[in-house]
Amino acid sequence: MVMAAPMRTTTARRRMTTDFLTLNQLMSPAFPVGAFAYSHGVEAAIESGQISSAQTLEAWLRALVQTGGGYADAALLNVAFQTEPSAIEQVDAQARAFAASAERWKETDLQGAAFCDTVRDVWDLDLPRLCYPVAVGYVARCMELPVQSTTAMFLQAFVANLTAAGLRLVPLGQLDGQKIQAALMPLCRDMAEQLVGAQIDDVHSATWASDIAAMRHETQYSRIFRT
């Protein structure tokens, strides 16, 4: 009996793009925006006892991503992604006006300036000085990066940076920090999906405790972070 030759199956291979790698570089802690110097009011919240454990830190960050500064910045990122170059500075002005305190304005202004400077020098893009979330969204548009992935990684970087602040100040262990980030990962994904196509009217914030903490930080006697 003649045995039939085994069937040869072929799988078409699609060349992997560098989009994910570019996003990983842009959102990396090594990207020189100075994020490590800003706590978004977390330092004041720890000083006042509002954040005192891994559980309270996770709850605080969850609120920021769902309805606070994290959400607002992610929405602004998506607005900027859809904005034509001729109108991007108008969106930037609206984003700056949305800052709830002097330190919040400083945080978004200085990180945005550093982000734009670095992108301009590395990728030779013609960028004006933009605040941070607007800069990220506009750069994603210019580089043709997927906005949903950009938003998810932006939120993940936001959570990671504030988690690191909590680790130093509460203090907490490294394992606690990893658990917090893992717990909030699905939320970052879901918010990124929800915000695709967001308009300027979708930008809002309802985390008053965080805004007040950021204001109190301006006069806090002993502090490590700039905000």
C-alpha positions, 0 to 999 in steps of 0.5 A: 500500500502506498502511503500518501505524502504528508500534507505540508501546511504553510502559515503566512507570516505577517511582518511585525510592525515597530508600533508597539516598540515605539510606544514602549519607548515613548511611555518608558520610565527611561523616556526623559519627561521627568515623570518620577518627580511628580506625584499628582497630589499623591504625596499630600494624600499620603501626608494627610493619611488618605493613602496609607496602604496598598488597598487605599493606594489602589483605590485612589489610582482606580478613581483617577483612571475612571473619573479623575486626572488619568481619565481626563488626560486620556480623553485629551490624548484622544481629542488631540489624536483627531485634531488637525495640525492647524488646530492643535494649539487650540486643544492645548489651550483648552487642556491647560485651562482644565488644570485644577491647580498650579501644580497640575498645570506645571505637571502637564506643562513641563512633562509635555515640553520635555516630551516634545523636545525629545521627540523633536530631536529623536524623530525630527518631528516639527512640534510646538510646545504642548502639554503632556496628554495633547503632545502624546496624542498629537505625536501618535497621530503624526507617527500613525500609531494606534490610538487605543494602544497609545491610550492604554499604555499612557494610562499604564505609565500613569498608574506605574508612576504614581504607584512608584510614588506610593512605594517610596512614601507609604512605604510599600514593598515592590510586590505590592506595587506589582499587584496594584499595577496588575489589578489596574491593567484591565481598567487601563485597557477598558478606558482606552477602548471606551475613549476612542473617538472622544470629543472635548465635551467628554473631558471631565474630572470628579475626583475632588479629593485628589484636586484638593490634595494637589492644592495642599501640596503647594504649601506642604512643608516637607516634600520629595515631589514637585507636585 
